Amino acid sequence: MTYVAIIRTGSANLASVLAAFARAGVEARVTADPHEAEHADRVVLPGVGSFGAAMHALREGALVGPLRRRLEAGRPTLAICLGLQLLAESSEESPGVAGLGVLPAKITRFAGDLRVPQLGWNRVAAGDGCRMLADGCAYYANSYRLESEPAGWACATTDYGGCFVGAVERGRVLACQFHPELSGPWGQALIERWIAGDTHTATALHGSSRTTASGLTPRIIPCLDVRDGRIVKGVRFADLRDAGDPVERAALYEAQGADELVILDVSATPDGRRTAAHTVAKVRAVLSIPLTVGGGVRTTDDAARLLDAGADKVGVNTAAVRDPSLLTRLAERFGVQCTVLALDAARRQHAKGAEQSGGSGTERGCSASDSILVSSSVPSPSLRPSGCSWEVVVRSGSERTGIDAIDWAAEACRLGAGEILLTSFDRDGTHAGYDLDLLRSVGDAVTVPVIASGGASSASHLREALDAGADAVLAASIFHDGHTTVGDIKRELAGLGTPVRLSE
């Protein structure tokens, strides 16, 4: 084998895929050449973003025919996430757009009361006939799925509000709805089996999981607040102190069992700088789990720079408050699963009766110019804790906006945010526990996953946040200061009856 050809679809984040092959000691090249797409020894079809945009890019690049011929001939091909969906005939995401048609099926959106997109680690069960796929726990980031097993393919399944196809294989063709490049040692082993052409029955299980009823486990996420290439930590975003090297910490936290990592450049916005992409690239080189990066993102090009460097998701705060349409542009270009609203909220007290007024945004403390943030889908103010609410703070907490945080969370999701990173400004760094009232209020207002942040000091605090509706919990100082480890926290949570992903 000379190299692996990775097809450029126009919307894919390629850095994580390239890093996985680098860890395997294999050269990988990004290409849009039709001849390579059909004839290269090994081809990867990755993808994030929308079905329609990706198929448009393939057609514009004259890649549809070569890829179809390659897949029909059974040449070694690995399709990842959206890549699997492109193999189908069509998708509900893009009506009227034809896929590659290799899988005789239609892609459909998750139904019911689920948080969508599905973001996190879920169980993969390999079915009869699977020779590359093995049972394990994999990272998913998808709003659409292949519901029924296609004839002629060996399948692995996953449960999220019902069983769906997690991956398919036939001969040397492997297509995964999950991200093997972000699924830790288990995913890396799968990639290496595909590279080697090892079609012996896969029995190695690199990781285990106690599953929820749906199969999706809550995520435990260490956060690295970075300034000038160093981790810092403070209280209420102030009095920052040095807390170590981000690359060393990233590798340590993954080894301890972290489900994901967040890097926030806490000085990027105040100083008018862009997040240092070279720090992201260094972290990605040692990381095989998902990475969210935020700080100083003002445009889609800023986000693209971070995704190219190694981020899997991009968080925006100040710029999105200034220009809410930024969320829509990010979602359209990179997909909702890549678009994270970093919402920093501070408590405020209202005049008596203001919470019960149910009036305009101005009556709830928003200025008239902020009325664009008020959505008709926001729950009645009566559902919120009586006598208090929260306003959005920006520029690393240095500026209060007067904007109702619950309204903004709901509107941001309507505009394209696929996840909410919710930080309590009042609790940040205090070790007093998460603001559970804030968490419940935002959780009631949105249909996307919510990450709780600000104030954790124990496994009990994390458990309280999960019980209050968080899909993931973020912590920083308890890990940075050596009070505990990610692994210890997970074992404590398991002892409290919380389902978690436990690495072996």
KERO-621340 format. One record per residue (C-alpha): x, z, y. Coordinates in steps of 0.001 Angstrom, whole numbers, plus 500000, padded with zeros to 6 digits. Example, Ala and Ser with C-alpha at 12.3 -4.5 7.8 and 13.67 -1.06 7.14 Angstrom:
KERO-621340
{{512300 507800 495500}};
{{513670 507140 498940}};
//
This chain:
KERO-621340
{{500000 500000 500000}};
{{501312 499106 503461}};
{{498801 500670 505849}};
{{495158 501627 506396}};
{{493213 499462 508855}};
{{490740 501443 510970}};
{{488042 499249 512476}};
{{487366 499698 516179}};
{{483583 499856 516590}};
{{483632 500427 520335}};
{{482169 503930 520159}};
{{484217 505799 517586}};
{{486448 508786 518257}};
{{489513 507721 516299}};
{{492010 510513 517001}};
{{490725 512843 514269}};
{{490746 510018 511712}};
{{494269 508964 512661}};
{{495448 512579 512413}};
{{494008 512899 508890}};
{{495980 509895 507674}};
{{499103 511164 509423}};
{{498745 514426 507489}};
{{498485 512364 504306}};
{{501728 510573 505194}};
{{500023 507188 505465}};
{{500327 504726 508340}};
{{497002 503874 509954}};
{{496383 501149 512532}};
{{493344 500598 514714}};
{{492224 496987 514633}};
{{489381 494688 515599}};
{{490810 491688 513758}};
{{488218 490026 511456}};
{{490875 488892 508968}};
{{492172 492442 508564}};
{{488614 493754 508266}};
{{488082 491555 505223}};
{{491508 491425 503605}};
{{493478 494598 504450}};
{{494329 496705 501409}};
{{492300 499631 502719}};
{{489796 499736 505567}};
{{488069 502620 507339}};
{{484786 502049 509191}};
{{484355 505131 511390}};
{{481738 505760 514009}};
{{480116 508020 516526}};
{{477492 506966 519030}};
{{474426 504823 518448}};
{{473560 502421 515639}};
{{472612 499615 518031}};
{{475745 499866 520183}};
{{478034 499899 517160}};
{{476345 496895 515545}};
{{476547 495046 518872}};
{{480300 495713 518974}};
{{480719 494455 515401}};
{{478807 491267 516180}};
{{480691 490671 519427}};
{{483942 491038 517496}};
{{482858 488662 514698}};
{{483281 491530 512236}};
{{479873 491546 510525}};
{{480549 488741 508047}};
{{484054 489923 507080}};
{{482874 493480 506533}};
{{479901 492361 504439}};
{{482119 490208 502225}};
{{484601 493041 501844}};
{{481944 495570 500867}};
{{480158 493202 498497}};
{{483497 492501 496806}};
{{484097 496235 496402}};
{{487431 496323 498217}};
{{488680 499840 499114}};
{{486596 500919 502106}};
{{485829 504324 503616}};
{{482816 504560 505967}};
{{482419 507746 508009}};
{{479263 509203 509631}};
{{477745 506357 511671}};
{{479865 504115 509453}};
{{477628 504990 506496}};
{{474499 504271 508527}};
{{475836 500852 509530}};
{{475876 499901 505835}};
{{472073 500174 505731}};
{{469528 497474 506596}};
{{468263 499148 509778}};
{{467825 502449 511617}};
{{464984 504154 513461}};
{{467536 504863 516190}};
{{467685 501177 517174}};
{{464463 499343 516235}};
{{464933 495640 515682}};
{{468697 495885 515127}};
{{469894 494750 511699}};
{{472668 496659 509944}};
{{475203 495294 507477}};
{{472558 495427 504725}};
{{474883 496578 501950}};
{{472695 499606 501257}};
{{469069 498607 500550}};
{{467633 501316 502776}};
{{466550 502305 506289}};
{{468090 505170 508258}};
{{465536 507690 509580}};
{{465605 510606 512022}};
{{465411 514206 510849}};
{{461808 515386 511026}};
{{460120 518748 511469}};
{{461200 521754 513504}};
{{464917 521354 512838}};
{{467622 521663 515470}};
{{468779 518092 516006}};
{{471501 516950 515805}};
{{472585 518759 512673}};
{{475924 520225 513760}};
{{478005 522285 511383}};
{{479048 522870 507807}};
{{476649 522115 504998}};
{{476858 522080 501231}};
{{477640 518802 499427}};
{{476471 518474 495831}};
{{478048 515610 493884}};
{{475634 513853 491541}};
{{476089 512120 488205}};
{{478557 509260 488333}};
{{480573 510559 491309}};
{{484280 510121 490660}};
{{485765 510647 494111}};
{{483168 513032 495512}};
{{483255 516709 494537}};
{{481073 519719 495301}};
{{482099 521456 498499}};
{{481273 522201 502122}};
{{481586 519475 504764}};
{{481167 519125 508512}};
{{478160 517125 509748}};
{{477230 515838 513208}};
{{474149 513660 512790}};
{{470598 513158 514027}};
{{469742 510415 511508}};
{{470195 510230 507765}};
{{469752 508182 504607}};
{{466803 509892 502946}};
{{466675 508240 499511}};
{{469455 507508 497045}};
{{470131 503746 496926}};
{{470060 502064 493534}};
{{473435 501182 492065}};
{{475361 503877 493938}};
{{476551 507327 492838}};
{{475396 509882 495409}};
{{476143 513324 496744}};
{{473277 515146 498434}};
{{472823 517742 501154}};
{{469846 519844 502242}};
{{468761 520057 505873}};
{{465009 520449 506117}};
{{464880 518564 502830}};
{{467319 516688 500640}};
{{469152 513665 502057}};
{{472149 511549 501044}};
{{475443 513136 502089}};
{{477653 510393 500650}};
{{477609 507397 498326}};
{{480295 505740 496269}};
{{480561 502593 494187}};
{{483903 501608 492762}};
{{486432 501805 495602}};
{{483804 501955 498353}};
{{483086 505459 499688}};
{{480630 506166 502524}};
{{480188 509706 503897}};
{{477519 510930 506314}};
{{479772 513927 506936}};
{{483215 513827 508535}};
{{485869 514266 505813}};
{{488595 514230 508475}};
{{487003 517358 510015}};
{{486144 519113 506754}};
{{489358 521065 506240}};
{{491339 520957 502968}};
{{488292 519805 500985}};
{{487806 516769 503218}};
{{491534 516029 503345}};
{{491646 516046 499531}};
{{488757 513569 499432}};
{{490540 511228 501842}};
{{493700 511407 499736}};
{{491758 510625 496543}};
{{490322 507556 498272}};
{{493789 506499 499482}};
{{495298 506865 496022}};
{{492402 505157 494270}};
{{491995 508230 492093}};
{{488697 507578 490344}};
{{489150 510317 487790}};
{{486337 512840 487996}};
{{487036 515088 490984}};
{{486831 518759 490057}};
{{488896 520492 492732}};
{{486745 522600 495017}};
{{488578 523329 498280}};
{{486215 525825 499897}};
{{482981 527596 499147}};
{{479856 528567 500996}};
{{477008 531000 500984}};
{{474185 528831 502208}};
{{471091 529399 504312}};
{{467726 528126 503107}};
{{468539 524802 504748}};
{{472135 524804 503525}};
{{473605 524770 507034}};
{{475814 527808 507693}};
{{476292 529463 511103}};
{{479586 528558 512751}};
{{482231 531074 513840}};
{{484156 529530 516731}};
{{487295 530911 518396}};
{{487624 529825 522021}};
{{490916 529029 523731}};
{{490654 529329 527513}};
{{493694 527347 528660}};
{{495520 527237 531972}};
{{498769 525307 532445}};
{{499167 524854 528706}};
{{498769 528557 527818}};
{{495835 530577 526517}};
{{494467 533035 529065}};
{{491749 535683 528896}};
{{490050 537835 531471}};
{{486805 539566 532415}};
{{483965 537582 534024}};
{{486322 534587 534357}};
{{488778 536626 536509}};
{{491996 538688 536136}};
{{493372 536195 533636}};
{{496262 537241 531374}};
{{498441 535276 528994}};
{{497172 535258 525393}};
{{499493 532872 523572}};
{{500244 529264 522661}};
{{497161 527098 521965}};
{{498772 525034 519198}};
{{499968 528073 517272}};
{{496623 529807 517688}};
{{494644 526737 516657}};
{{496570 526448 513389}};
{{496231 530189 512756}};
{{492485 530261 513349}};
{{491874 527291 511061}};
{{493912 528990 508330}};
{{491765 532105 508787}};
{{488580 530088 508226}};
{{487374 529078 511702}};
{{484529 526580 511507}};
{{485319 524913 514801}};
{{487499 525388 517871}};
{{486729 525204 521595}};
{{489301 524590 524321}};
{{488207 525201 527904}};
{{490626 524387 530702}};
{{489541 527182 533037}};
{{491573 525894 535979}};
{{490764 522189 535703}};
{{487654 522259 537869}};
{{488769 524761 540548}};
{{492098 523003 540972}};
{{490534 519550 540944}};
{{492574 518573 537873}};
{{491653 516793 534675}};
{{492055 518697 531448}};
{{495572 518235 530086}};
{{495082 515651 527337}};
{{498538 516291 525921}};
{{497517 519851 524970}};
{{494488 518460 523173}};
{{496661 515942 521306}};
{{499063 518667 520169}};
{{496204 520819 518913}};
{{494570 517891 517108}};
{{497817 517212 515231}};
{{497558 520592 513467}};
{{493767 520814 513206}};
{{491421 519447 510518}};
{{488224 521044 511868}};
{{486043 520014 514831}};
{{487378 520477 518367}};
{{485285 520725 521537}};
{{487076 520383 524876}};
{{485779 521070 528376}};
{{487011 521580 531908}};
{{487327 519093 534734}};
{{485231 516357 533082}};
{{483565 514400 535877}};
{{483123 510905 534438}};
{{482659 509129 531109}};
{{486256 507930 531424}};
{{487397 511569 531644}};
{{485477 512239 528443}};
{{486909 509147 526751}};
{{490403 510349 527602}};
{{489747 513645 525822}};
{{488119 511978 522813}};
{{491055 509602 522529}};
{{493420 512588 522658}};
{{491670 514369 519784}};
{{488471 516059 520948}};
{{485371 515540 518826}};
{{482932 516805 521456}};
{{483218 517115 525229}};
{{481743 519915 527317}};
{{480577 519477 530901}};
{{479391 522079 533382}};
{{480003 521694 537108}};
{{479924 517885 537173}};
{{476640 517786 535229}};
{{475010 520226 537656}};
{{476151 518057 540571}};
{{475046 514859 538824}};
{{472664 515442 535868}};
{{472737 511726 534976}};
{{476290 512288 533709}};
{{474766 513777 530549}};
{{472781 510598 529946}};
{{475817 508380 530462}};
{{477874 510482 528067}};
{{475144 510438 525412}};
{{474637 506679 525718}};
{{478346 505945 525403}};
{{479458 508562 522860}};
{{476266 509922 521297}};
{{474413 513192 521802}};
{{476498 514842 519072}};
{{479548 514462 521346}};
{{477820 515707 524495}};
{{477904 519469 525082}};
{{476431 521250 528088}};
{{478635 524229 528923}};
{{476078 526460 530631}};
{{477421 529552 532405}};
{{474547 531857 533398}};
{{474486 535014 535526}};
{{471626 537504 535679}};
{{469723 537945 538899}};
{{466806 540143 539937}};
{{463690 538537 541455}};
{{461259 539843 543961}};
{{458368 541671 542294}};
{{455955 539242 540663}};
{{458236 536204 541029}};
{{458602 535822 537275}};
{{454857 535839 536805}};
{{454126 533364 539561}};
{{454622 530280 537416}};
{{455117 528374 540649}};
{{457547 525717 541740}};
{{461276 525687 541175}};
{{461707 526967 544717}};
{{459564 530043 543908}};
{{461832 530793 540941}};
{{464884 530767 543166}};
{{465796 527050 543022}};
{{466188 525097 546203}};
{{464039 522032 546756}};
{{467046 519811 546065}};
{{467318 521361 542604}};
{{463789 520403 541579}};
{{465135 517502 539518}};
{{466294 520110 537021}};
{{462792 521393 536285}};
{{461275 519798 533182}};
{{457628 519810 532162}};
{{458791 520774 528651}};
{{460157 524138 529816}};
{{458193 527100 528404}};
{{456051 529215 530697}};
{{457992 531827 532670}};
{{455848 534451 530941}};
{{457902 533856 527787}};
{{460996 535142 529543}};
{{462026 538803 529869}};
{{459959 540407 532605}};
{{461697 541164 535891}};
{{464885 539214 535342}};
{{466186 535690 534869}};
{{469437 533840 535122}};
{{470968 531349 537484}};
{{473597 528730 536747}};
{{477125 529454 537939}};
{{479782 526741 538237}};
{{483437 526264 539132}};
{{484570 528853 536567}};
{{482005 531333 537838}};
{{483107 531210 541462}};
{{479921 529548 542748}};
{{476298 530574 542212}};
{{473875 527662 542396}};
{{470433 529287 542504}};
{{469366 526919 539698}};
{{467248 528485 536959}};
{{469414 528492 533827}};
{{466514 528146 531368}};
{{465052 525171 533216}};
{{468474 523557 533385}};
{{469081 523988 529645}};
{{465790 522249 528808}};
{{466349 519440 531293}};
{{469920 518888 530118}};
{{468674 518357 526556}};
{{466097 515846 527789}};
{{468886 513997 529585}};
{{471148 513779 526536}};
{{472967 517038 525804}};
{{473210 517499 522040}};
{{474393 521103 522119}};
{{474412 524063 524517}};
{{477497 526257 524881}};
{{475795 529243 526515}};
{{478066 531801 528202}};
{{476824 534990 529832}};
{{478918 535401 532977}};
{{477973 539092 533108}};
{{479130 539805 529548}};
{{482258 537613 529431}};
{{485274 539666 528350}};
{{483379 542972 528524}};
{{483042 543574 524741}};
{{479482 544755 525450}};
{{477863 542206 523133}};
{{476037 538964 523844}};
{{473131 538782 526294}};
{{470413 538496 523643}};
{{467568 538048 526118}};
{{469361 535069 527651}};
{{470082 533654 524210}};
{{466458 533934 523055}};
{{465168 532381 526266}};
{{467437 529354 526038}};
{{466802 529007 522305}};
{{463060 528897 522938}};
{{463500 526208 525592}};
{{465613 523683 523654}};
{{465599 521853 520330}};
{{469367 521369 520024}};
{{471944 523807 518595}};
{{472979 526733 520809}};
{{476391 528439 520766}};
{{476363 532057 521994}};
{{479339 533079 524141}};
{{480417 536055 526226}};
{{480879 539706 525245}};
{{481553 539844 521492}};
{{483706 542648 520083}};
{{482486 543088 516491}};
{{480845 541420 513537}};
{{477661 543306 514444}};
{{477572 541572 517832}};
{{477911 538183 516130}};
{{475171 539098 513655}};
{{472860 540140 516522}};
{{473381 536784 518240}};
{{472657 534850 515059}};
{{469533 536923 514452}};
{{468487 536132 518047}};
{{468572 532416 517296}};
{{472139 531256 517894}};
{{473331 528427 515671}};
{{476958 529367 516274}};
{{478864 532245 517867}};
{{481971 531957 520001}};
{{484542 534683 520607}};
{{487971 534869 522186}};
{{489638 538173 523013}};
{{488762 539903 519729}};
{{490836 537246 517971}};
{{493552 536765 520610}};
{{494259 540503 520910}};
{{494524 540984 517158}};
{{491548 543357 516878}};
{{490357 541336 513888}};
{{490705 537924 512247}};
{{488233 535117 511716}};
{{488398 535772 507985}};
{{487710 539491 508399}};
{{484742 538782 510675}};
{{483305 536338 508142}};
{{483678 538796 505288}};
{{481958 541482 507368}};
{{479133 539086 508202}};
{{478747 538189 504533}};
{{478538 541908 503769}};
{{475764 542200 506363}};
{{473840 539447 504590}};
{{474703 536594 506967}};
{{475446 533295 505192}};
{{478896 531981 506146}};
{{481380 529408 504961}};
{{484180 531192 503148}};
{{487456 529368 502479}};
{{489229 530008 499223}};
//
